Amino acid sequence: MLPLGAIREFREAKPDIAMGVGLSRGENPPEVFCEGPLWSGAEEQVGQDASWHIGSITKSITSTLVMQQVDRGNLDLARPIGEYLANVDEVHHGWRAITLLQLLSHKGGLAANPPFWQFRKWRDLDSAIGRRRVLEEAWKKPPKFRTGRHRYSNLGYMLAGLILEDVLKMPWEDIVLQHIAKPLGLTSLGFGAPTGRSDPKGHQKRFFRVRPMSRTDVASDNPRWLGPAGTIHMSIKDMLAYGRAHLNALRGANPEFLSQDSSMRMQTPVSQNYALGWVIEKDIVWHNGSNTMWYALLMIDPESDTVFAATQNAMMRTQKIDALARRTLLAARHS
């Protein structure tokens, strides 16, 4: 069961910040708790079906999409990406030699992010167009680092998304909707800051104060072209359903979504404790995410057959949220 006492105590410390928490265990109906104002100072409260920005948890979704195409024989983790960029000019040989496995495990030697000037100058570009323009500018030069060492890279996941687009001949967003949202029934899944009437606003911290961001402000999220690295939003219920799909796939019970072999590969560490879109720590599978205005955490515990999700519409007290999640999973293992 959700530790409602601990959650309410956590909420009371920052009553102006909204929080969403969810738990799915075995065959039991999922539990969802969402509470707090839509934004700091608002009277309206978030709905139980509110959507939350999940940040870099999106990387597990992009990785899942790649592994689905591995299952179908359209992609191979061991092949250099140059083979998937055969019709693209001016790609430095250092980029061409990177494998999909290295991209998904952050071992491709790529920079963490595109240059700051691109965030400013190209922020408003269409997702697919902007992604290709940013990468075309980047891959003219050698990778920033040597391959083989773990260096967290949003740029690498943008490249994985572009490869998916080239193979499937559709925008990454449409691939997500067709291959993740539709088969799993994730009706709340969308892109950018959530804009529903019961959805909270993200908060930006400035000068030790947080201020709500307009839902339609271009600065309310990263540029759309960063999508494969972290621009998805969804409800707590759908986060739990997504985590449950991975639990089922790990047991071979959801092969139409992902094969057991691919699921196991996604959850096998490659670089330190990072696997393919997931972090593996003491047999717990997890990823967190933030665009600096939200915080989200998704944890999967195969041992106790439990999925836990937590979200907040501000980047605050994240270590305490992580600790709450681990305590909840530990309790599930011993109950």
C-alpha positions as CSV (number, residue, x, y, z in Angstrom):
1,M,0.0,0.0,0.0
2,L,1.0,3.6,-0.5
3,P,2.6,5.1,2.6
4,L,0.0,7.9,2.8
5,G,1.2,9.1,6.2
6,A,4.7,9.7,4.9
7,I,3.4,11.2,1.7
8,R,1.2,13.7,3.5
9,E,4.0,14.6,5.9
10,F,6.2,15.2,2.8
11,R,3.4,17.3,1.2
12,E,2.9,19.5,4.3
13,A,6.5,20.7,4.1
14,K,5.9,22.3,0.7
15,P,2.1,22.8,0.4
16,D,2.4,25.1,-2.6
17,I,4.0,22.3,-4.7
18,A,1.9,19.6,-6.2
19,M,2.9,15.9,-6.0
20,G,1.8,12.7,-7.6
21,V,2.6,9.2,-6.3
22,G,1.5,5.8,-7.5
23,L,1.9,2.1,-6.7
24,S,1.2,-1.0,-8.7
25,R,1.7,-4.4,-7.0
26,G,0.9,-7.7,-8.6
27,E,-2.7,-8.1,-9.6
28,N,-3.9,-5.5,-7.2
29,P,-5.5,-2.3,-8.7
30,P,-3.0,0.5,-9.0
31,E,-3.1,3.1,-6.2
32,V,-2.8,6.8,-7.2
33,F,-2.4,9.8,-5.0
34,C,-2.2,13.4,-6.5
35,E,-2.5,16.4,-4.3
36,G,-1.6,20.1,-4.4
37,P,-2.4,23.3,-6.2
38,L,-2.1,23.5,-10.0
39,W,0.6,26.1,-9.3
40,S,2.0,27.9,-6.4
41,G,-0.7,30.2,-5.1
42,A,-3.6,28.7,-7.1
43,E,-6.8,27.6,-5.4
44,E,-7.5,24.9,-8.0
45,Q,-6.2,21.4,-7.1
46,V,-4.6,18.9,-9.4
47,G,-6.7,16.0,-10.5
48,Q,-6.0,12.3,-9.9
49,D,-5.7,11.9,-13.6
50,A,-3.3,14.8,-13.9
51,S,-0.3,14.5,-16.3
52,W,3.2,15.2,-15.2
53,H,6.4,15.9,-17.2
54,I,8.6,12.8,-16.9
55,G,11.9,14.2,-18.3
56,S,14.6,11.7,-18.9
57,I,12.4,8.7,-18.1
58,T,11.7,9.3,-21.8
59,K,15.1,7.7,-22.5
60,S,13.7,4.3,-21.4
61,I,10.9,4.8,-24.0
62,T,13.3,5.6,-26.8
63,S,15.4,2.6,-25.8
64,T,12.3,0.4,-25.8
65,L,11.5,1.6,-29.3
66,V,15.0,0.7,-30.5
67,M,14.7,-2.8,-28.9
68,Q,11.3,-3.3,-30.5
69,Q,13.0,-2.8,-33.8
70,V,15.8,-5.2,-32.8
71,D,13.1,-7.8,-32.1
72,R,11.8,-7.1,-35.7
73,G,15.2,-7.4,-37.3
74,N,15.2,-3.8,-38.4
75,L,18.1,-2.7,-36.1
76,D,21.1,-4.3,-34.6
77,L,22.7,-3.0,-31.4
78,A,26.2,-4.1,-32.5
79,R,26.2,-2.4,-35.9
80,P,27.8,1.0,-36.3
81,I,25.3,3.7,-36.8
82,G,27.1,4.7,-40.0
83,E,25.2,1.9,-41.6
84,Y,21.9,3.5,-40.7
85,L,23.1,6.9,-41.9
86,A,24.3,5.7,-45.3
87,N,22.5,8.5,-47.2
88,V,23.7,11.3,-45.0
89,D,26.7,13.4,-46.0
90,E,29.5,14.9,-43.9
91,V,29.2,12.4,-41.0
92,H,32.6,12.2,-39.3
93,H,34.0,8.7,-39.3
94,G,34.2,8.8,-35.4
95,W,30.4,9.2,-35.3
96,R,29.8,6.5,-38.0
97,A,31.7,4.0,-35.8
98,I,29.5,4.4,-32.8
99,T,27.1,1.5,-32.2
100,L,23.5,1.7,-31.0
101,L,24.5,-0.2,-27.9
102,Q,26.9,2.6,-27.1
103,L,24.3,5.3,-27.7
104,L,21.7,3.7,-25.4
105,S,24.3,3.1,-22.6
106,H,25.9,6.6,-22.9
107,K,29.2,5.2,-24.1
108,G,29.3,6.8,-27.5
109,G,31.7,9.6,-26.5
110,L,29.1,12.3,-27.4
111,A,28.6,15.6,-25.6
112,A,25.9,15.8,-22.9
113,N,24.0,18.4,-24.9
114,P,24.0,20.5,-28.0
115,P,25.7,23.9,-27.7
116,F,23.8,26.5,-25.8
117,W,23.4,28.8,-28.8
118,Q,21.4,26.1,-30.5
119,F,18.9,26.0,-27.6
120,R,18.4,29.7,-28.1
121,K,18.6,30.1,-31.9
122,W,16.7,26.9,-32.9
123,R,14.4,26.5,-30.0
124,D,11.2,27.0,-32.1
125,L,12.2,24.5,-34.9
126,D,9.9,21.6,-35.6
127,S,10.9,18.5,-33.7
128,A,12.2,16.3,-36.6
129,I,13.6,19.2,-38.6
130,G,15.4,20.7,-35.5
131,R,16.7,17.3,-34.5
132,R,18.3,16.7,-37.9
133,R,19.7,20.2,-38.0
134,V,21.3,20.0,-34.6
135,L,22.9,16.6,-35.4
136,E,24.0,17.6,-38.9
137,E,25.9,20.4,-37.2
138,A,27.4,18.1,-34.5
139,W,28.5,15.2,-36.6
140,K,30.7,17.2,-38.9
141,K,33.3,17.2,-36.1
142,P,34.8,14.3,-34.2
143,P,32.9,13.0,-31.1
144,K,33.8,15.1,-28.1
145,F,35.2,12.1,-26.1
146,R,36.5,8.7,-26.8
147,T,33.9,5.9,-27.0
148,G,33.7,3.3,-24.2
149,R,33.4,5.5,-21.1
150,H,30.1,6.4,-19.5
151,R,29.2,10.0,-20.3
152,Y,25.5,10.9,-20.0
153,S,24.4,12.3,-23.3
154,N,21.0,13.7,-24.4
155,L,22.6,14.2,-27.8
156,G,23.1,10.5,-28.1
157,Y,19.5,9.8,-27.4
158,M,18.5,12.4,-30.0
159,L,20.6,10.5,-32.5
160,A,18.9,7.2,-31.5
161,G,15.6,8.9,-32.1
162,L,16.7,10.2,-35.6
163,I,17.8,6.6,-36.5
164,L,14.3,5.4,-35.6
165,E,12.8,8.1,-37.7
166,D,14.9,7.1,-40.7
167,V,14.2,3.4,-40.3
168,L,10.4,3.7,-39.7
169,K,9.9,6.8,-42.0
170,M,7.9,8.7,-39.4
171,P,8.5,11.3,-36.7
172,W,9.7,10.0,-33.3
173,E,6.6,11.3,-31.7
174,D,4.4,9.3,-34.0
175,I,6.5,6.2,-33.3
176,V,6.0,6.7,-29.6
177,L,2.3,7.0,-30.0
178,Q,2.0,4.0,-32.4
179,H,4.4,1.6,-30.7
180,I,4.1,2.6,-27.0
181,A,1.0,4.6,-26.2
182,K,-1.5,2.9,-28.3
183,P,-0.7,-0.8,-27.5
184,L,-0.4,0.0,-23.8
185,G,-3.4,2.2,-23.6
186,L,-1.5,5.2,-22.4
187,T,-4.1,7.8,-23.3
188,S,-2.5,10.6,-21.3
189,L,0.9,10.4,-23.1
190,G,1.9,13.6,-24.8
191,F,4.9,15.8,-25.5
192,G,6.1,19.0,-23.8
193,A,4.6,20.5,-20.7
194,P,1.1,19.1,-20.0
195,T,-1.7,21.6,-20.8
196,G,-4.8,19.9,-19.4
197,R,-7.2,21.8,-17.1
198,S,-6.3,19.5,-14.2
199,D,-2.6,19.3,-15.0
200,P,-0.1,21.2,-12.8
201,K,2.3,23.8,-14.1
202,G,6.0,23.4,-13.8
203,H,8.0,25.8,-11.6
204,Q,11.3,27.5,-12.4
205,K,13.6,28.3,-9.5
206,R,15.1,31.8,-9.6
207,F,16.9,33.6,-6.8
208,F,15.8,31.0,-4.3
209,R,12.2,31.3,-5.2
210,V,10.0,29.2,-7.5
211,R,7.7,30.7,-10.1
212,P,5.1,28.9,-12.2
213,M,5.6,28.6,-15.9
214,S,2.9,29.3,-18.4
215,R,1.7,26.1,-20.0
216,T,2.1,27.6,-23.4
217,D,5.4,29.4,-22.8
218,V,8.1,28.1,-25.1
219,A,10.4,28.0,-22.1
220,S,8.1,25.6,-20.2
221,D,10.1,22.7,-21.6
222,N,13.2,21.8,-23.6
223,P,13.0,22.3,-27.4
224,R,10.9,19.8,-29.1
225,W,13.8,18.4,-31.0
226,L,15.3,17.1,-27.8
227,G,12.3,14.8,-27.6
228,P,13.9,11.3,-27.5
229,A,16.0,12.4,-24.5
230,G,13.2,13.8,-22.4
231,T,10.0,15.7,-23.4
232,I,7.2,13.2,-22.6
233,H,4.4,13.8,-20.1
234,M,1.8,11.3,-18.8
235,S,-0.4,10.5,-15.8
236,I,0.7,8.6,-12.7
237,K,-1.6,5.7,-13.8
238,D,0.0,5.5,-17.2
239,M,3.5,5.7,-15.7
240,L,2.5,2.6,-13.6
241,A,1.1,0.9,-16.7
242,Y,4.3,1.5,-18.6
243,G,6.4,0.1,-15.8
244,R,4.1,-2.9,-15.5
245,A,4.6,-3.6,-19.2
246,H,8.3,-3.8,-18.7
247,L,7.8,-6.1,-15.7
248,N,5.6,-8.4,-17.7
249,A,8.1,-8.4,-20.7
250,L,10.9,-9.4,-18.3
251,R,8.9,-12.5,-17.5
252,G,8.2,-13.3,-21.1
253,A,4.5,-12.4,-20.6
254,N,4.4,-9.4,-23.1
255,P,6.3,-10.5,-26.2
256,E,4.1,-8.4,-28.5
257,F,5.4,-5.3,-26.6
258,L,8.9,-6.5,-26.1
259,S,10.6,-9.9,-26.2
260,Q,12.0,-11.3,-22.9
261,D,15.5,-11.3,-24.4
262,S,15.3,-7.6,-25.3
263,S,13.8,-6.8,-21.9
264,M,16.6,-8.6,-20.1
265,R,19.1,-6.8,-22.3
266,M,17.6,-3.4,-21.4
267,Q,18.0,-4.3,-17.8
268,T,21.6,-5.6,-17.9
269,P,24.2,-2.9,-16.9
270,V,26.5,-1.9,-19.7
271,S,28.2,1.2,-18.3
272,Q,28.6,1.3,-14.6
273,N,25.0,0.8,-13.4
274,Y,23.4,2.1,-16.5
275,A,21.8,-0.4,-18.8
276,L,19.8,0.6,-21.9
277,G,17.5,3.5,-20.8
278,W,17.4,2.1,-17.3
279,V,19.5,2.4,-14.2
280,I,20.0,-0.9,-12.3
281,E,20.7,-0.7,-8.6
282,K,20.3,-3.6,-6.1
283,D,18.1,-5.4,-8.6
284,I,15.8,-2.3,-8.8
285,V,15.2,-0.9,-12.3
286,W,14.7,2.9,-12.3
287,H,15.1,6.2,-14.1
288,N,14.4,9.7,-13.0
289,G,14.0,12.9,-15.0
290,S,13.7,16.6,-14.9
291,N,13.7,19.5,-17.3
292,T,14.6,21.7,-14.2
293,M,10.9,22.6,-13.7
294,W,9.5,19.1,-12.8
295,Y,10.8,16.0,-11.2
296,A,9.7,12.4,-11.9
297,L,10.9,9.0,-10.7
298,L,9.8,5.5,-11.9
299,M,11.0,2.4,-10.1
300,I,10.4,-1.2,-10.9
301,D,11.1,-4.0,-8.5
302,P,10.9,-7.5,-10.1
303,E,11.4,-9.2,-6.7
304,S,8.2,-7.8,-5.2
305,D,6.4,-7.4,-8.5
306,T,6.0,-3.7,-7.7
307,V,6.1,-0.5,-9.7
308,F,6.4,2.9,-7.9
309,A,6.1,6.3,-9.5
310,A,6.5,9.8,-8.0
311,T,6.3,13.2,-9.5
312,Q,6.5,16.9,-8.5
313,N,6.0,20.1,-10.4
314,A,9.2,21.6,-9.2
315,M,12.8,20.4,-8.9
316,M,12.9,20.3,-5.1
317,R,13.7,17.7,-2.4
318,T,14.5,15.1,-5.0
319,Q,16.7,13.0,-2.7
320,K,13.8,12.8,-0.2
321,I,11.5,11.6,-3.0
322,D,14.1,9.0,-4.0
323,A,14.3,7.8,-0.4
324,L,10.6,7.6,-0.1
325,A,10.5,5.4,-3.2
326,R,13.1,3.1,-1.9
327,R,11.5,2.7,1.5
328,T,8.2,1.9,-0.2
329,L,9.8,-0.8,-2.3
330,L,11.7,-2.2,0.7
331,A,8.4,-2.5,2.6
332,A,6.8,-4.2,-0.4
333,R,9.6,-6.8,-0.4
334,H,8.9,-7.6,3.3
335,S,5.1,-7.6,3.3
